[in-house]
Amino acid sequence: MNNETMDTDASNSSHLADPELEVLQHIAHAADVRQRDLARIIGMSLGMTNAILKRLARKGLITIRKVNNRNIIYAVSPEGFEEIGRRSYRYLKRTIKNVVVYRETIESFVALIAGQGFEEIDLIEESDLDFIVEHACGTASVRYRKRRAAAGSGAGAFLLHSEQLEPPVGRRSLGELESAILGGAREAYLSEVLT
């Protein structure tokens, strides 16, 4: 695959929750940012950062001005600011849509657990979605508790592991998870619920 094909693929991507957006945003916020600093900030190699900068310049989203042999100034063009707004809006829209899907899924899951007679859900480890689990528990009248480590639970508690912790034996579909709970399973993984 040549560079032009890669550029086309990148420009056709439907979102910019990617290094291009990060580079644009950092240039927009920093008056004097160097390529090496950008590479470090976004966690990419200097070569990849250079390629992104050139691609953004070709698209007209940034301007590059060489001050001398050692210094280059990057600036976001008006089109670049429009692109930041567009891509940020699309990212926000996608995020909100995902939160709604996660909320509905977790609410159904908690209702299933409540229907099986569990009185408490213990969320093991931190989760980006713990506020949704807590809300769903409140709606289903199930006590909610966060735990640091997977200790034993009380008789009426269901253990729910963070989405960052992978199940020990692969993932189960939501249907398989439901069957397991109806069959007496007392714990699950949030990563399974969200698949």
N, C-alpha and C positions, 0 to 999 in steps of 0.2 A: 504494500500500500504506500503510495507516495504522499508527500506533504500536502499537495493540493486536495487529494481525496480526503485526507484526515481533516483539513480545514473545512471542507464542505460538510463532512459528517458532524463536526463540532458546531458549525453554524446552523445546521438543521435540527440540532437537538431541541427538544421542546422545553427545556428548562435551563436555568443558569444557576442552580445551586451547585456551582462548580468553581474551579479555580479562576475562570474568566471573570465571573462576578466578583470574587474576592479581590482580584487584582484591580478591577475597575473601582471598587469601593475604597481600597487602600490608597490608590492614587488620588481619588477625589477628596479624601480626608487628610492626606499628608502633602504639604507643600513641597517638601524636598525628600522624596523617597528614592532609594537606590535599588537597582535590580537585585543585588545581593540581599538587601533587607526584605524585599518582596518575597524572594525565594524562601527565606527563613520563616517569615510570618505565615505563609500559606503551606509550608512544609513540602516544597517541591524542589527539585534540582535546579541549579542555575540555568542549565540548558533548556529545561522545560519552561521555566519562567520566561526566558528569552523568546522562545517560540510563541508563547501566549502573548507577550508584548507585541511582537511583530504581527501576529494575527489580528490583534485589536487595532493596531495602526492601519493595517490593510483594510479593515472594515470601516475605518474612519471614526472609531470610538475613542481613540486617544491620539495625541500628537506627541512626537518624540523630537526633542531639539538637543543637538550636541553643543554643549557650552565650550568644552575643550576636549583634549584627548582622554581625560579621566572622568569628566562629569557629563551626565545626560539628564535632561529634565523631561519628565513625563507629565502630561496634563490631560484631563478628561475633556473631550469635546462636548458641545451641546448634544450631539447625537448620542454620545456615551452616557450623558446624564439621563437622557430619555430611555436608553436601554437599561440602565440601572433601575429606573422606576418600573419599566415594563416587567423585567425579570423578577424584581422583588415582589411585585404584585402577584405574578403567576406563582411564585414560591409560597407566598402567604395564602393564596387561594387553595393550593394543593394541601398545605398544612392543615388548614381549617377543615377541608373535606376529610382528611385522614382522621382528625380528632373526632369528627362526627361518626365516622365508621367505627373507630375504636370504642367510642362511648356506647354505641348501640350494641356492639359485640360483647363488651364487658358487662353491660347491664343484663343482657340475656344470660350470660354465663353465671353471674351472681344470682339471678332469679332461679336458675337451675339448681345451684348449690343450696339456696334458701329452701327451695321446694323439696330437697332431700333431707331437710331437718337440721342442717348445720346452723349454728347460732353465731359463729364468728369466722371471719376470714383473716388469716395471718399472712401478710405480704412479707416474704423473705427477701432481704437486701433492698437497696434503693431501686426505684423505677421512675422513668420519666412520666409514667402514666398513673402514678399512685393517687393523684387527685381524682382521676376518673374512677379508679377502684373504690376510693373512699366515698365518693358521691353515690356510686351504684349500691354500695353497702347501706348507706343511709336510706336510700329509696326502698331497698328490699328489707329494711329493719334487721340487718345483720351487723353485729359488731365488727369493727375494722381495727386491726392492729398491725403496726410495722415492726418487724424484727430484724435484728442485725445478722443473726446466724440461724441456721436450720435446727432449732432445738425441738424437743417433743412438744406436742400440742395437747390441749385439753380435749376431753371427749367430744365436745360440740364444735371443735375448730376444724377448718379446712385450710391447708397450707397452699399458698399461691406464691410461686417463685417469680422473681423479677424477669422482665423480658430479656435482660442481659445474660441470664443464666440459661444455658442450653440444657434441654432434657438429657439425662444420662444415656438413653437408648433411642436416639432419634426423635423426630417429631411425630405427633399423631394428628390426624385431621380433627376438625371440630366434632364431627360425628363420632369418631372413635373415642374422643375425650368425653363426650356426653355419655356414651355407652359405658365407659369405665366408671364415671361418677355414679350412674344409675346402678352399676354393679358393686358399688361400695368403695371406690377409690377416694382417698382422703387428701390427695395433693395433685397439683398440676403446675404447669409452667405458663406464664403469661405469653411467652413467645409462641406457644402452641395455640393459645386462644386467638392470637392476632393473625394467624396464617390463613 
